[in-house]
Amino acid sequence: MTIRVLVVEDDFRVARVHVDFAHRVDGFAVTATARTAAEARSVLAARPIDLVLLDVYLPDESGLDLLGELTADAIMLTAASDGATVRAAYARGALNYLVKPFTAEQLADRLTAYRHYRALVAAERPLTQAEIDRCWRVLHDGDRPAAPKGQSAVTVRLVSEALRGAARPRTAAEVADELGISRATAQRYLAALARDGIAEVQLRYGVTGRPEHQYRWASVTSSR
């Protein structure tokens, strides 16, 4: 399945970059571009579009106004980073939000996650709650920071999931036992998550008085 993309961006040079970035991702084809909301409406009326890559700042009106009318899915690609705009974009149906300037890899991560999400919701039968929950996780899988140099992306994901699914703060030893890795490795990955703000760390003093680090999924990321 090829996902048909419309790029809505008033700067033709930036639009060309977005088109190039999207074409590098398997399964995506940019079938049209538009400089204004009016041009975008004409394209949407004339041909099938699956995904709109949409800017907020358009010459004729706000991209947020167009967003509220879309029946196609949308990902915001914009320089607007204020909280009110972000909230409005999500409230009007944006599936993701990427602030300019961004790299080809950052867009590719989100497009790949969107492709996986589309595959999950393509089922012709009713989805279970677990499958719906998985759709949300898959859709935002590309939002996570890339694994730091020298770290395995797979291990980052496993440690993250072990922490996110926990009902209480966990120690490196507990995570290590669950995943079958060394305590030192678990500690290193947990510390990296804490540095990135993905996890929160606190100290617990045991019977010997020696402090022990405990980690929990940060509240600001708990909805992912």
C-alpha positions as CSV (number, residue, x, y, z in Angstrom):
1,M,0.0,0.0,0.0
2,T,1.3,3.4,-1.0
3,I,0.3,6.3,1.3
4,R,-0.6,9.3,-0.8
5,V,0.8,12.6,0.7
6,L,-0.1,16.3,0.2
7,V,2.5,18.8,1.4
8,V,1.0,22.2,2.3
9,E,3.8,24.7,2.7
10,D,3.9,28.3,1.4
11,D,7.7,28.4,1.0
12,F,8.5,26.4,-2.2
13,R,12.1,25.7,-1.1
14,V,10.9,24.3,2.2
15,A,8.2,22.3,0.4
16,R,10.8,20.8,-1.9
17,V,12.8,19.7,1.2
18,H,9.7,18.1,2.8
19,V,8.8,16.3,-0.5
20,D,12.4,15.0,-0.7
21,F,12.3,13.8,3.0
22,A,9.0,12.0,2.5
23,H,10.1,10.3,-0.7
24,R,13.0,8.7,1.2
25,V,10.6,6.7,3.4
26,D,9.3,3.4,2.0
27,G,5.6,3.4,1.3
28,F,5.0,7.1,0.9
29,A,4.5,9.1,-2.3
30,V,3.9,12.9,-2.4
31,T,1.2,13.3,-5.1
32,A,0.7,17.0,-4.7
33,T,1.9,20.2,-3.0
34,A,0.0,23.4,-2.1
35,R,1.1,26.8,-1.1
36,T,-2.2,28.0,0.4
37,A,-5.2,26.6,2.2
38,A,-7.3,27.3,-0.9
39,E,-4.9,25.3,-3.1
40,A,-5.0,22.5,-0.6
41,R,-8.8,22.3,-0.7
42,S,-8.7,22.1,-4.5
43,V,-6.2,19.2,-4.4
44,L,-8.2,17.4,-1.7
45,A,-11.4,17.8,-3.8
46,A,-9.7,16.5,-7.0
47,R,-7.8,13.5,-5.8
48,P,-7.5,11.0,-2.9
49,I,-5.0,12.0,-0.2
50,D,-4.2,9.8,2.8
51,L,-1.9,12.1,4.7
52,V,-1.4,15.9,4.8
53,L,1.9,17.4,6.0
54,L,0.6,20.8,7.1
55,D,2.1,24.1,8.1
56,V,0.3,26.5,10.4
57,Y,1.5,29.7,8.7
58,L,-0.2,29.9,5.3
59,P,-0.7,33.1,3.3
60,D,-4.5,33.0,3.1
61,E,-5.4,31.6,6.5
62,S,-4.1,29.5,9.4
63,G,-3.4,25.9,8.7
64,L,-5.4,25.1,11.8
65,D,-8.5,26.2,10.1
66,L,-7.8,23.8,7.2
67,L,-6.9,21.1,9.7
68,G,-10.4,21.2,11.2
69,E,-11.9,20.4,7.8
70,L,-9.7,17.5,6.8
71,T,-11.0,14.0,6.4
72,A,-7.4,12.8,5.6
73,D,-4.9,12.3,8.4
74,A,-2.5,15.2,9.2
75,I,0.9,15.7,10.7
76,M,1.9,19.3,11.5
77,L,5.3,20.5,10.1
78,T,5.6,24.0,11.4
79,A,7.7,26.6,13.2
80,A,4.8,27.4,15.6
81,S,5.7,25.9,18.9
82,D,3.5,27.8,21.4
83,G,1.4,25.7,23.7
84,A,-2.0,27.1,22.4
85,T,-1.2,26.2,18.8
86,V,0.0,22.7,19.8
87,R,-3.2,22.1,21.8
88,A,-5.4,23.5,19.0
89,A,-3.7,21.2,16.5
90,Y,-4.2,18.1,18.5
91,A,-7.8,19.1,19.4
92,R,-8.5,19.5,15.6
93,G,-7.2,16.1,14.8
94,A,-3.4,16.3,14.1
95,L,-1.8,12.9,14.7
96,N,1.7,14.3,15.3
97,Y,3.5,17.6,15.5
98,L,7.1,18.3,14.4
99,V,8.7,21.7,14.8
100,K,10.9,23.2,12.2
101,P,13.8,22.9,11.6
102,F,13.9,19.1,11.7
103,T,16.0,16.4,10.1
104,A,15.1,13.9,7.5
105,E,15.5,11.2,10.2
106,Q,13.0,12.9,12.5
107,L,10.4,13.1,9.8
108,A,11.1,9.5,8.7
109,D,10.6,8.2,12.2
110,R,7.2,9.8,12.4
111,L,6.2,8.7,8.9
112,T,7.3,5.1,9.6
113,A,5.3,5.1,12.8
114,Y,2.3,6.4,11.0
115,R,2.7,3.7,8.3
116,H,2.7,1.0,11.1
117,Y,-0.4,2.7,12.6
118,R,-2.2,2.6,9.3
119,A,-1.5,-1.1,9.0
120,L,-3.0,-1.8,12.4
121,V,-6.2,0.1,11.8
122,A,-6.7,-1.4,8.4
123,A,-8.3,-4.5,10.0
124,E,-11.9,-4.9,8.8
125,R,-13.0,-6.4,12.2
126,P,-13.6,-4.5,15.5
127,L,-10.4,-3.8,17.4
128,T,-9.9,-4.9,20.9
129,Q,-9.0,-2.4,23.6
130,A,-5.4,-3.8,23.7
131,E,-5.1,-3.3,19.9
132,I,-6.4,0.3,20.2
133,D,-3.9,1.0,22.9
134,R,-1.2,-0.4,20.8
135,C,-2.3,1.8,17.9
136,W,-1.6,4.9,20.0
137,R,1.8,3.6,21.1
138,V,2.8,2.7,17.6
139,L,1.7,6.0,16.2
140,H,4.0,7.9,18.6
141,D,6.8,5.4,18.5
142,G,8.8,7.8,16.3
143,D,8.6,10.6,18.9
144,R,11.2,9.0,21.2
145,P,14.7,10.2,21.1
146,A,17.1,8.1,19.2
147,A,19.4,5.8,21.2
148,P,22.5,7.6,22.3
149,K,25.8,6.5,20.7
150,G,26.9,3.2,22.0
151,Q,23.4,2.1,23.1
152,S,21.1,-0.4,21.5
153,A,17.8,0.9,20.3
154,V,16.3,-2.5,21.2
155,T,17.5,-2.3,24.8
156,V,16.3,1.3,25.1
157,R,12.9,0.2,24.1
158,L,12.9,-2.8,26.4
159,V,14.0,-0.8,29.4
160,S,11.5,1.9,28.6
161,E,8.6,-0.6,28.4
162,A,9.7,-2.2,31.6
163,L,9.6,1.1,33.4
164,R,6.4,2.4,31.7
165,G,4.4,-0.7,32.6
166,A,5.4,-0.7,36.2
167,A,2.9,0.2,38.9
168,R,5.7,1.6,41.2
169,P,9.2,2.9,40.9
170,R,11.8,0.3,40.0
171,T,15.5,-0.2,40.7
172,A,18.1,-1.1,38.2
173,A,18.4,-4.6,39.7
174,E,14.7,-5.2,39.2
175,V,14.8,-4.1,35.6
176,A,17.9,-6.2,35.0
177,D,16.3,-9.3,36.5
178,E,13.2,-8.9,34.3
179,L,15.1,-8.3,31.1
180,G,18.0,-10.7,31.6
181,I,20.7,-8.0,31.4
182,S,23.4,-7.0,33.8
183,R,22.6,-4.5,36.6
184,A,25.3,-2.2,35.3
185,T,23.6,-2.2,31.8
186,A,20.2,-1.5,33.3
187,Q,21.6,1.3,35.4
188,R,23.3,2.9,32.3
189,Y,20.1,2.8,30.3
190,L,17.9,4.0,33.1
191,A,20.2,6.9,33.8
192,A,20.1,7.9,30.1
193,L,16.3,7.9,30.2
194,A,16.4,10.1,33.3
195,R,18.8,12.6,31.6
196,D,16.4,12.8,28.7
197,G,13.5,13.6,31.0
198,I,11.7,10.4,30.0
199,A,12.2,8.8,33.5
200,E,12.3,10.3,36.9
201,V,14.8,9.2,39.6
202,Q,14.5,9.3,43.4
203,L,16.6,7.9,46.2
204,R,15.5,5.3,48.6
205,Y,17.4,4.5,51.8
206,G,17.5,0.8,52.7
207,V,18.2,-0.8,56.1
208,T,21.9,-0.3,55.7
209,G,21.5,3.4,55.1
210,R,23.0,3.1,51.6
211,P,20.9,5.1,49.1
212,E,19.4,3.2,46.1
213,H,18.2,4.8,42.9
214,Q,14.6,4.1,41.9
215,Y,13.2,5.1,38.5
216,R,9.7,5.6,37.3
217,W,8.2,6.8,34.0
218,A,8.0,10.6,33.9
219,S,4.4,11.9,34.3
220,V,4.8,14.2,31.2
221,T,5.4,11.1,29.0
222,S,2.9,8.8,30.7
223,S,0.3,9.3,28.0
224,R,2.5,7.9,25.2
